[in-house]
Amino acid sequence: MTRLAFYGGSFDPVHRGHLAIAEKLIELFELDEFIFIPAFHAPHKKRLEPTSAFDRYAMLCLATNNETNISVSKIEIEAPGRPYTVETLTRLKELLPESRLFFVMGADSWRDIRTWRAWEQVLTMTNHIIVTRPGFEIVSSHVTEEIAERIVDLRGRSSPQVEDADDSRIYFTDAVNLDTSATEVRRKVREKDPDWRDDLTAEVANYIEKYQIYS
């Protein structure tokens, strides 16, 4: 069975931390492909106005252009309206009925999961991989007992063996524990911090500079 992981988010901009997550999870979960899904606009972040979806998509394509098993999907930025994750996962399951699907989210998204539309349904539709981040404690006290029972804690394990199962699981992993922040990248660009390129690939940094993104 083909294993596919989808990582949804703003990626404003995509940075080396995002790419490290993709590379490590491909290895640990024996994924056939890792797909970034840039959101047109995260519905649960109504007060934040992101950079153009098309610029964020372009930067993701530049960052992953030389990766054979990492790609970028337009499923959300081309969707009518602004789809919620529950709608995107429904569509992915329809398109890929024979694949085992994993949905990746960061520790901050896991912390705020109860703000997502139909969050309990989201957590039962596919497998989920929750990636730790320095400064964010991953707990399960904010989810229902039924959801908590499906958590598999892989923290401290460098080579988990994730078997195919009939029902979905929620995996906690600390295999990637980088403190890289898109918010900090944007701040550095705006403030003309000379180190702003350090957390980006050269292609993404050149795009930001050429088209004056965040300036």
C-alpha positions in Angstrom: 0.0 0.0 0.0 1.4 3.4 -1.0 2.1 5.7 1.9 1.5 9.4 1.4 2.0 12.2 3.8 0.3 15.6 3.4 1.6 18.6 5.3 -0.9 21.5 5.3 -0.1 25.1 6.4 0.7 28.6 5.4 4.4 28.1 4.7 4.9 31.9 4.8 7.6 31.3 3.8 8.7 27.7 3.6 12.0 27.3 5.5 14.7 24.7 6.2 12.7 23.4 9.2 9.8 22.4 7.0 12.1 20.7 4.6 13.8 18.8 7.4 10.4 17.5 8.6 9.7 16.2 5.1 13.0 14.5 4.7 13.0 12.9 8.2 9.4 11.7 8.1 9.9 10.1 4.7 12.7 8.0 6.3 10.9 7.2 9.6 7.5 6.3 8.2 8.8 4.8 4.9 6.8 7.2 2.9 6.5 7.0 -0.9 5.8 10.7 -1.2 5.6 13.8 1.0 3.3 16.5 -0.3 3.1 20.1 1.0 -0.4 21.7 0.8 -0.2 25.5 1.0 -3.5 26.8 2.4 -5.2 29.6 0.5 -5.9 31.0 4.0 -6.1 29.0 7.2 -9.8 29.4 8.2 -9.0 29.1 11.9 -6.6 32.1 11.7 -9.1 34.7 10.6 -7.1 37.6 12.0 -3.9 36.8 10.1 -3.6 37.8 6.5 -1.0 35.7 4.8 1.2 36.4 1.8 -0.4 35.7 -1.6 -1.1 31.9 -1.9 0.5 32.0 -5.3 3.8 33.4 -3.9 3.8 30.8 -1.2 3.1 28.1 -3.7 6.0 29.3 -5.9 8.4 29.4 -3.0 7.4 25.8 -2.1 8.0 24.7 -5.7 11.4 26.3 -5.7 12.4 24.8 -2.4 11.4 21.2 -3.4 12.3 21.3 -7.2 15.2 18.9 -6.9 13.5 16.5 -4.5 12.2 13.3 -6.2 9.7 12.3 -3.5 8.6 15.7 -2.2 6.0 17.7 -4.1 3.5 20.5 -3.7 -0.3 20.3 -4.1 -2.6 23.0 -5.3 -5.7 21.2 -3.9 -6.5 24.0 -1.5 -5.4 27.1 -3.4 -7.5 26.0 -6.5 -10.5 24.9 -4.5 -13.7 27.1 -4.6 -14.0 29.0 -1.4 -11.5 28.5 1.4 -11.7 24.8 2.4 -11.4 23.5 5.9 -9.0 20.6 6.6 -12.0 18.3 7.0 -13.0 19.1 3.4 -9.5 18.7 2.1 -9.1 15.3 3.8 -12.4 14.1 2.4 -11.3 15.1 -1.1 -7.9 13.3 -0.7 -9.6 10.1 0.5 -11.8 10.2 -2.6 -8.8 10.7 -4.9 -6.6 8.2 -3.2 -8.7 5.3 -1.9 -5.9 2.7 -2.2 -3.3 4.7 -0.3 -2.5 5.0 3.4 -2.7 8.7 4.2 -0.8 10.6 6.9 -1.6 14.2 7.8 1.3 16.1 9.3 0.9 19.0 11.8 3.1 20.9 14.1 2.9 21.1 17.9 1.2 24.4 17.8 -1.6 23.1 15.5 -2.0 20.1 17.8 -2.3 22.5 20.7 -5.0 24.5 18.9 -6.8 21.5 17.3 -10.1 22.1 19.1 -10.4 25.4 17.2 -10.5 23.5 13.9 -13.9 22.8 12.3 -15.0 19.2 13.0 -11.7 18.5 14.7 -12.7 15.1 16.1 -13.7 14.0 12.6 -10.4 15.3 11.2 -8.5 13.3 13.7 -10.2 10.0 12.7 -10.2 10.4 8.9 -6.5 9.6 8.3 -3.3 8.8 10.3 -1.7 11.9 11.8 1.9 12.7 12.6 2.4 15.4 15.3 5.9 16.9 15.1 7.3 18.4 18.3 8.9 21.9 18.4 11.0 23.5 21.1 8.9 25.4 23.6 5.7 23.5 22.8 4.7 20.7 25.2 2.7 18.0 23.4 -0.1 16.6 25.7 -3.3 14.8 25.1 -5.4 16.3 27.9 -7.3 18.6 25.6 -8.7 15.8 23.4 -11.4 13.2 24.1 -10.6 9.9 25.6 -11.5 8.2 22.3 -9.0 10.3 20.5 -6.3 9.9 23.1 -6.6 6.1 22.9 -5.4 6.2 19.3 -2.1 8.1 20.2 1.1 6.3 19.6 4.0 8.1 21.3 7.2 7.6 19.2 9.2 10.3 21.0 12.7 9.1 21.8 12.7 6.6 19.0 14.9 7.2 15.9 13.5 4.4 13.7 9.9 3.6 14.5 8.3 0.7 12.7 4.8 1.9 11.7 2.8 -1.0 10.5 -0.3 -0.8 8.3 -3.4 -0.9 10.4 -7.1 -1.1 9.8 -7.8 2.1 11.7 -6.0 5.4 11.9 -3.4 6.4 14.5 -2.0 9.7 15.9 1.8 9.5 16.1 3.9 11.8 18.3 7.5 12.2 17.1 10.4 14.3 18.2 12.6 13.1 15.3 12.7 16.7 14.0 13.0 19.2 16.8 14.1 22.5 15.1 13.1 25.9 16.4 12.8 27.6 13.0 9.9 30.1 12.6 8.4 31.6 9.6 7.3 34.5 11.8 11.0 35.2 12.6 12.0 34.9 9.0 9.4 37.6 8.0 10.6 39.8 10.9 14.2 39.6 9.9 13.4 40.5 6.3 11.3 43.5 7.3 14.1 44.6 9.7 16.8 44.0 7.2 18.6 41.6 9.5 21.6 40.3 7.6 21.0 36.7 8.8 17.5 36.4 7.2 18.7 34.0 4.5 20.2 31.5 6.9 16.9 29.5 7.4 16.0 29.4 3.7 17.2 27.7 0.6 19.0 30.0 -1.8 16.1 29.7 -4.4 13.5 30.9 -1.9 15.7 33.7 -0.5 16.3 34.9 -4.1 12.6 34.9 -4.8 11.8 36.9 -1.6 14.5 39.4 -2.5 13.6 39.7 -6.2 9.8 40.2 -5.6 10.2 42.1 -2.4 8.1 39.7 -0.4 7.8 40.8 3.3 9.5 44.1 2.6 
